[in-house]
Amino acid sequence: MIFNRAIATLALLLAANVALAGGVMKGDAAAGEALVGSCAACHGADGNSLAPTFPKLAGLGERYLLKQMKDIRDGRRPVALMAGQVDNMTDEQLADIAAFYDAKERTSGTTDPDLVKLGRKVYLAGIAERKVAACSGCHSPSGKGNGPGGYPALAGQHAEYVAQQLEMFRLGYEDESGRTNGGDSKIMRTIAFGLSDLEIKAVASYVAGLQ
């Protein structure tokens, strides 16, 4: 418990420092609506994708979504299915898209009842013996995230997509072919590296059912 409280405190301090840093471009949701026509095929007209491998963008967090789109555009986060989608967009256009989707309401998902206990443990308490921090420290106990700090909302996100990203972060801890755009602190890579396949599946299922 002491370990998890320390990690949570560190996460909040990092979030505060990021928020105080300023310079974050605020988007125009109305302008963003005119730019998302091609996004709907995968992510849904309101940002709630139907396919479990495509993330729900609705309510994801404006700061987080803007960073991800910029990282994809600039090659820091290779996503094959996003090839060419944002390549020619300006920071302002991406900010407008982020604002549009963040203003939408996220649909709910479900949790596998057989995985609830383990998923809840990982999400709310972490795994002290492996120094895996609780997810709730950054993403909030309710899964609503921390918008100003840039931590995405996880509640209702597709379990399959969450598990896929955790596996990519885990790979990225040792291999650059995994997901490595989480910053120099490697928080997500370190956490994912300490999780088993079953724990990843369980925590991904748990967040999908958070309301």
C-alpha positions as CSV (number, residue, x, y, z in Angstrom):
1,M,0.0,0.0,0.0
2,I,2.8,2.4,0.8
3,F,4.4,1.7,-2.6
4,N,1.1,2.4,-4.4
5,R,0.5,5.6,-2.5
6,A,3.9,6.8,-3.4
7,I,3.4,6.1,-7.1
8,A,0.0,7.7,-7.0
9,T,1.5,10.8,-5.4
10,L,4.3,10.9,-8.0
11,A,1.8,10.6,-10.8
12,L,-0.2,13.5,-9.4
13,L,2.9,15.7,-9.1
14,L,3.9,14.8,-12.7
15,A,0.4,15.7,-13.8
16,A,0.5,19.0,-12.0
17,N,3.9,19.9,-13.5
18,V,2.6,19.1,-17.0
19,A,-0.5,21.2,-16.4
20,L,1.5,24.1,-15.1
21,A,3.9,24.0,-18.0
22,G,1.3,25.6,-20.3
23,G,1.5,25.9,-24.0
24,V,-1.2,23.3,-24.6
25,M,-3.2,24.1,-27.7
26,K,-7.0,24.2,-27.1
27,G,-9.0,23.0,-30.0
28,D,-12.4,24.1,-31.4
29,A,-14.8,21.2,-31.3
30,A,-17.1,22.8,-34.0
31,A,-14.1,23.1,-36.4
32,G,-13.1,19.6,-35.6
33,E,-16.5,18.2,-36.6
34,A,-15.7,19.2,-40.2
35,L,-12.4,17.2,-40.1
36,V,-13.5,13.8,-38.9
37,G,-15.5,12.5,-41.8
38,S,-12.9,9.8,-42.7
39,C,-12.4,8.9,-39.0
40,A,-16.0,7.6,-38.6
41,A,-15.4,4.4,-40.6
42,C,-13.2,3.1,-37.8
43,H,-14.0,5.2,-34.7
44,G,-17.7,5.8,-35.2
45,A,-19.5,9.1,-36.0
46,D,-19.4,10.1,-32.3
47,G,-16.1,8.5,-31.4
48,N,-17.6,5.3,-30.1
49,S,-16.2,2.6,-32.3
50,L,-18.1,-0.7,-32.8
51,A,-15.0,-2.8,-33.6
52,P,-13.2,-3.9,-30.4
53,T,-9.8,-3.4,-32.0
54,F,-10.4,0.3,-32.7
55,P,-10.3,2.6,-29.7
56,K,-13.2,4.7,-28.6
57,L,-12.1,8.3,-28.9
58,A,-15.2,9.8,-27.2
59,G,-14.3,11.4,-23.9
60,L,-10.7,10.1,-24.2
61,G,-9.1,13.3,-23.0
62,E,-8.3,16.3,-25.3
63,R,-4.6,16.6,-24.2
64,Y,-3.9,12.8,-24.5
65,L,-5.7,12.5,-27.9
66,L,-3.8,15.5,-29.3
67,K,-0.5,14.0,-28.3
68,Q,-1.3,10.6,-29.8
69,M,-2.3,12.1,-33.1
70,K,0.8,14.2,-33.2
71,D,2.9,11.2,-32.3
72,I,1.3,9.2,-35.1
73,R,1.8,12.0,-37.6
74,D,5.4,12.6,-36.6
75,G,6.4,8.9,-36.6
76,R,6.8,8.5,-32.8
77,R,3.9,6.0,-32.6
78,P,3.7,3.9,-35.8
79,V,0.1,2.7,-36.4
80,A,-0.3,1.0,-39.7
81,L,-4.1,1.5,-40.0
82,M,-3.6,5.2,-39.4
83,A,-1.1,5.6,-42.3
84,G,-1.9,8.8,-44.2
85,Q,-4.8,9.8,-42.0
86,V,-3.2,12.7,-40.2
87,D,0.0,13.1,-42.1
88,N,-0.8,16.5,-43.6
89,M,-2.8,18.0,-40.7
90,T,-1.5,20.9,-38.7
91,D,-1.3,21.0,-34.9
92,E,-4.4,23.3,-34.9
93,Q,-6.4,20.8,-37.0
94,L,-5.4,18.0,-34.7
95,A,-6.3,20.0,-31.7
96,D,-9.8,20.7,-33.2
97,I,-10.3,17.0,-33.8
98,A,-9.2,16.2,-30.2
99,A,-11.7,18.8,-28.9
100,F,-14.5,17.3,-31.0
101,Y,-14.0,13.8,-29.7
102,D,-13.3,14.7,-26.1
103,A,-16.7,16.5,-26.0
104,K,-18.5,13.3,-26.9
105,E,-19.9,10.9,-24.3
106,R,-18.2,7.5,-24.1
107,T,-20.5,4.4,-24.3
108,S,-20.3,1.8,-21.6
109,G,-18.9,-1.7,-21.9
110,T,-19.0,-4.9,-19.9
111,T,-16.6,-6.9,-17.7
112,D,-16.1,-10.6,-17.7
113,P,-17.5,-11.7,-14.3
114,D,-14.8,-14.4,-14.1
115,L,-12.1,-11.7,-14.3
116,V,-13.5,-9.0,-12.1
117,K,-11.7,-9.9,-8.9
118,L,-8.2,-10.0,-10.5
119,G,-8.9,-7.0,-12.7
120,R,-10.1,-4.9,-9.8
121,K,-7.0,-5.8,-7.7
122,V,-4.6,-4.8,-10.5
123,Y,-6.4,-1.6,-11.3
124,L,-7.0,-0.4,-7.8
125,A,-4.1,-1.9,-5.8
126,G,-1.4,-2.8,-8.4
127,I,1.0,-5.7,-7.6
128,A,3.3,-4.7,-4.8
129,E,5.6,-7.7,-4.9
130,R,6.4,-6.8,-8.6
131,K,6.4,-3.1,-8.0
132,V,3.5,-2.7,-10.4
133,A,1.7,0.6,-9.6
134,A,-2.1,0.8,-9.4
135,C,-3.7,2.0,-12.6
136,S,-6.1,4.2,-10.6
137,G,-3.2,6.5,-9.5
138,C,-3.1,8.1,-13.0
139,H,-6.4,7.0,-14.6
140,S,-8.6,7.7,-11.4
141,P,-10.5,5.0,-9.5
142,S,-13.5,5.6,-11.7
143,G,-11.5,5.3,-14.9
144,K,-12.3,8.8,-15.9
145,G,-8.6,9.7,-16.4
146,N,-6.9,13.0,-15.7
147,G,-7.5,15.3,-18.6
148,P,-5.2,18.2,-17.6
149,G,-2.4,15.7,-16.8
150,G,-2.8,13.9,-20.2
151,Y,-3.8,10.6,-18.7
152,P,-6.6,9.0,-20.8
153,A,-10.1,7.9,-19.7
154,L,-10.2,4.1,-19.6
155,A,-13.8,3.6,-18.4
156,G,-15.8,1.8,-21.1
157,Q,-12.9,1.4,-23.5
158,H,-12.9,-1.8,-25.5
159,A,-11.2,-4.6,-23.5
160,E,-9.5,-6.0,-26.6
161,Y,-8.0,-2.7,-27.5
162,V,-6.7,-2.0,-23.9
163,A,-5.2,-5.5,-23.7
164,Q,-3.5,-4.9,-27.1
165,Q,-2.0,-1.6,-26.0
166,L,-0.7,-3.1,-22.7
167,E,0.9,-5.9,-24.7
168,M,2.5,-3.3,-27.0
169,F,3.8,-1.3,-24.0
170,R,5.2,-4.5,-22.5
171,L,7.0,-5.3,-25.7
172,G,8.3,-1.7,-25.9
173,Y,10.0,-2.1,-22.5
174,E,12.7,-4.2,-24.2
175,D,12.0,-3.9,-27.9
176,E,11.5,-0.7,-30.0
177,S,9.0,-2.5,-32.2
178,G,6.6,-2.2,-29.3
179,R,4.9,0.9,-28.1
180,T,7.5,3.4,-26.9
181,N,5.8,6.8,-27.1
182,G,4.9,6.9,-23.4
183,G,7.7,9.3,-22.5
184,D,11.2,9.0,-21.0
185,S,9.8,7.9,-17.6
186,K,8.6,4.7,-19.2
187,I,5.7,4.5,-16.7
188,M,3.4,2.4,-18.9
189,R,6.2,0.2,-20.3
190,T,7.4,-0.5,-16.8
191,I,3.9,-1.3,-15.5
192,A,3.0,-3.5,-18.5
193,F,6.3,-5.3,-18.2
194,G,5.3,-6.5,-14.7
195,L,1.9,-7.9,-15.8
196,S,1.2,-11.5,-16.9
197,D,-1.0,-12.3,-19.9
198,L,-3.9,-13.1,-17.5
199,E,-3.5,-9.9,-15.5
200,I,-3.5,-7.9,-18.7
201,K,-6.7,-9.6,-19.9
202,A,-8.3,-9.1,-16.4
203,V,-7.5,-5.4,-16.0
204,A,-8.5,-4.7,-19.6
205,S,-11.8,-6.4,-19.0
206,Y,-12.3,-4.5,-15.7
207,V,-11.8,-1.0,-17.2
208,A,-14.2,-1.9,-20.0
209,G,-17.0,-2.3,-17.4
210,L,-16.3,0.9,-15.5
211,Q,-19.0,3.4,-15.8
